[in-house]
Amino acid sequence: MTRYLLRRLGLAVITLWILSVIVFFAGQVLPGDPGRAVLGPFASRSAVQALDHQLGVDRPLVVQYFSWVGGLLHGNFGTSYTFRSPVEPFIATALANSAKLAILALVVIIPLGIAGGVLAALYAGRPVDRAISLGGLAASTVPEFVSGVVLIIIFSVGLKLTQLNHLVLPVIPLVLILFGYIARMARAGTIEALDSDYARTATLKGLPRSIVIRRHILRNALLPTITVIATQTGYLIGGLVVVEQLFNYQGIGRLIWSAANGKDFPMLEAGVLTVGIVYMVATLIADVLYTVLNPRLRVGVSS
Amino acid sequence: MTAPPAEAAATPGQIAVAHGVAAPPAPWRLLLRKPTFLIGVAILLFWIACAIFGQAIAPHDPLAQSLLAKNSAPSGAHWFGTDSLGRDVLSRVIVGARDILLIAPLATLLGTVLGTVVGLIMGYIGGIVDTVLGRIVEAVLALPVVVVAFLFIVAVGPSSVTLIVVIGFIFTPLIARTVRTAVLVESQQDYLASARLLGERPGYIMLAEILPNVLPVIVVEFTVRLGYAIFAVATLSFLGFGVQQPTPDWGGDIAANYGLLGAGYWWEVLFAAMAIASLVMALNLVTDGIEQVISS
């Protein structure tokens, strides 16, 4: 178990390193120089050069990469071009705001998605199942800004409930997208468990159906669902970019968006890397939970 | 983002029924019997027609501004109303089908070709190549598609070509992963062992022996990714990193006009939103149909 965890952690660190390379070099292939981008087209050449030197962007790329990574390891994510101050406070505030939105979305969607999936599995092939499966599929394919705009039209323009714009409306598009995925996973897991030998044994030994479902089926059905929820965390952050933009919500997505628009590369790199770290931690937690909850894997992984 | 094996569990019953009937009909005939598939195809064809003949069908010039008739509600003259520059919304919705229906398939095609190549190499050659590529794939997958996309688009500058290349590159690892799994399954088959014993070269084995056998997987993957590509193009255009104004574009038009929703001008965004929703849903009905027929 310990060996598995160490191995898994090692892989996460390697992935994180590759991610830092991708993020850094993607951010550096920009045409033109940051000094010019910050000061604008009318600044003098010497002022641009002075700023480039001050920002350290006139050094070779590899040197810049190592000084950037060195900074990261000391908790120094860089200095914003736009605000001329360290990026960490901005990232921290934005992350906290986004977390509020994301957690609210997860709190709503996890029980809803699991309930929907289990219900669909129990009535597999019947109209209830078709409605949940097709409805979930349809909802998960419509981009967040489309459902978001329709929600604004219905609630703000139609019903004049503008106070919903702050936290309730932004959560709904995220919930709509994730419902389909989680319900699908829960449905597949439940159907597999319903077909299993242990479920049949439990039924044959005379346990009431409700107890079979609660004790034997749900516990096994929810295992794959945990993984999918963690995978969707990365997706959720992508969704946040759009939703925060649409509802003018000051979160990490909007921060990355405005950094991208303002060519504020240190902010952009730090924001994207933060998103990557959050996602990696979520996946790690999911893997560990999955292993802890599944006795078969607990033994199997040590080899 | 993975395709869940949800449908697999429901199929045994259907197979039993299918075998009860005389001879199993051809797969495409099965498709034509699915009403959801047919509805999807009909909507898709409608938008393709708009993309090709848009300029001819549109009642007005989608770029023509009329400052006297700006923000006017739907009426006989302008069925879908006009936007903040007085442009005809109906015409913009019709012509707006063009760019998204050009960019998304090309991006998906690029991703599918590259992903297939990488997946074949990872699955067939394996070993250290597989491990290294696998790490890179995982690193790219560790970020939301939209975030990776605009990291690159900001670096290169927005254009239709950038959009195609960026989305194609982002799809490459996703498709590679699926193809790799399919290749690993094929590697167990006897025909590969005999091909190797015959002394066939790895390149020939991958392209002539394995590729035809994993093609159904690739076709399904292509249709699924096409849906995501539409999603991504629309979203990036909404965020200002895709098709640029004043070119008519659903995502871009919504971005340009949603700020005026407070004033009650709902028609300026609702119809473009409906267009995107109907396109992605149609595509998913088609994909769902193809997937069900191939898996049964």
Interface residues (C-beta under 8 A of the other chain):
Chain A: L11 I14 T15 L16 I18 L19 I22 V23 A26 G27 Q28 V29 L30 P31 A124 G125 S133 L134 L137 A138 T141 V142 P143 E144 F145 V146 S147 V149 V150 I152 I153 S156 V157 G158 T162 Y181 R184 M185 R187 A188 I191 E192 D195 V228 T231 G234 Y235 I237 G238 G239 V241 V242 Q245 L246 I256 W257 A260 N261 K263 L268 V272 V275 G276 Y279 M280 T283
Chain B: M1 T2 P4 P5 A6 A8 A9 A10 G13 T36 R135 I136 E138 A139 V140 L141 A142 L143 P144 V145 V146 V147 F150 L151 F152 V154 A155 V156 G157 G227 F231 A234 T235 F238 L239 G240 F241 G251 I254 Y258 L261 G262 G264 W266 V269 L270 A273 I276 A277 V280 M281 L283 N284 D288
